Amino acid sequence: MIQELFNALVEKLPPGTPLKLGAEEWERHTSPPLIVVIPRGVSFGAAVGGGGFVQGSMGEQRVERSLLTRVETFEVLIWGKDYAEVEQVSDELTQALWEETHGSLAMLGGEWVEETGGVTRLGHVLRLRFAIERPVTRAERWVVLEKWARECQLEATL
C-alpha cells in the first residue's frame, strides 16, 4: 500500500513536484521546497463493509469480504519558504490524498517544526500526520511468500 499510495500521488500531483518517500529523503535535502512522506506505523481493526462480487480465475463470481482493516499511519513534512506557501501545499496535498483514498483518509493533526539554527532558518516546516484504512482480503496465491520460498530454496542449493 505504501509504494502504491506514493506512486499514485506522484501521478496525481503536477510533474516535478518535489515529493519524496522515506525518512532518509529528509536527511538528503538542504533547502526548500520539499514534501516527504514517511510511513510511521500500522494497526489492524475489525473488517468494515460487506464485501463485493469479484470474478474468480475460472469465470465464477463470489463475494469477497475483508478479513481485517489495515490502518497505515504516515507523517508528511512540508518545507516551504513561508507559512502561506506551506499552508497552501498542505491543503493541496490533503485534497490529493483524499481523492486517492476515496474518503478512507483521517487527518490526525500536526505541528509547525521550529529548530533554532536548523532547517527552519531556510523556511517553515509543517509536520502532519494522517492515516489510511484499507481492507485486508484473502489472497488467491501466496505471491511474495512463494517468491521468498523459491529464493531460499535456491540459496540453500548454492
N, C-alpha and C positions, 0 to 999 in steps of 0.2 A: 504494500500500500504506500509506503513512504516514497519509493522511487517513482511510482505511478503518479502520485499527487504532485511531486516536484515536476515531472515531465509535463503534466497537464498544465501547471502554472506557467512553465516556460512557453508552451504553445499559446496559452490564453493572453499573456502579457505582451506588450509591444516588443518587437525584436530589439535586442541589445539591452534589455532591462538587466541591471547588474544584480541578478538573482543567483544565489549560491546555496548549496546544500551541505550541512555539516559544520560542527564547531570548529574544525580545523580551518575552514574558509575564513572565519572571523579573524584568526591569527595571521592570515596571509595578506590581508589588505591594510593599507596605511592611510587611506583617505576616502571620504565620501564621494559619491553616493554608493550605497551598498545595502542589500537586503540579504540576510542569511536566515535560512530555515533550519532549525535544529531539532531533530527528534529527541524527546526527553523522557517518555515513559509509555507504558501500555497497561491497561487493565481490562478486565472482562466483566460483562454483566449478562443478565438473562437475555434470551433470544427475544427479539422485537419483531412483530409483524407475523402474518400468517403464511408467508411464502408465496410462491407463484409457480406457474407452469414453466417447465423447461423441456427442451427437446433432448431426448436421450440419443445415444450413439446408434441405435437401431431404428430410429424414427418414432419411437414411442414418446408419449408425453407423461410427465409425472410432476407432482407438486414437490418443489424443493423448499424446505424450511431451514431456517438458520439454526445452528447448534447453540451459538452464543452470540453476543455482541462484543466486538473488539473496540476498545476506545484508545486511540493513539493520541498522546499529548505532545504538543510541539511548543517551541519558543521561536519567535521570529524577532530578529534585531534589524531595525530600520535606522540607517545612518544617513542623515542629510545635513545640508548646511544651515538650515534654520527650522524653528518649530513649525511654521506654517507648511513648509515643504514636507516634513516628516509626517505631520498630521494628514495631509492630502494623500501621501503614499499609503499610509495606514488604512485610510478609507478605501482606496482603490484596490489594495491587496485583499482587504476583507471582502469586498464585492466579488473579486475573482475566486476567493476561497469558497464563498457561499454558493456561487454559481456552479463551481466544480463539484462540490459535495452535496448538491441538491437539498440543502437545508439541514444536513446532519452535522452542522458546524456549531460549536459552542465557543464563544469568546470568553476567556477566563480572566481577563484583566491584564494589567501590565503596569509598567512604571518607566519614568524617564531615568536614564542612566547618567549619573554625574560622577565623573572621575577627574579630580584635580590633576592637571598635568597629563592626563591620558587622552584617549581618543576624542573626548568631548571638547578639547581645545580646538579641534578642526570642524566641529559641528555638533549636532544634537543626535542622541540615540534614544529610540523608544524600544523597550523590550515588551513584547506582547506574548501572551500565552493563549493557545487555543487547543481544542480537542475535536476529533472527528470520529464518529461512530461508523462502523461497517459490520455487516453480518459475517460470521464465520460459517461457511457452508461445507457440506460433505464433499470431499474430493472423489472424482471418478478413478483417479490414479494417484499414486504417491510420487508425483513428478520429481521433486527435489530429493526426496528420500531414496528413490530408485537411482537417481544420478549419483548421489553420495555413495550408495552401496556399490555401484559399478566401479567408482573411483577407488574405494577402499579395497575391493577385490583385486583390482589391477595393481595397486601399490603392494599388496600382500604377495603377489606373484613375482615382483621385481627383486 
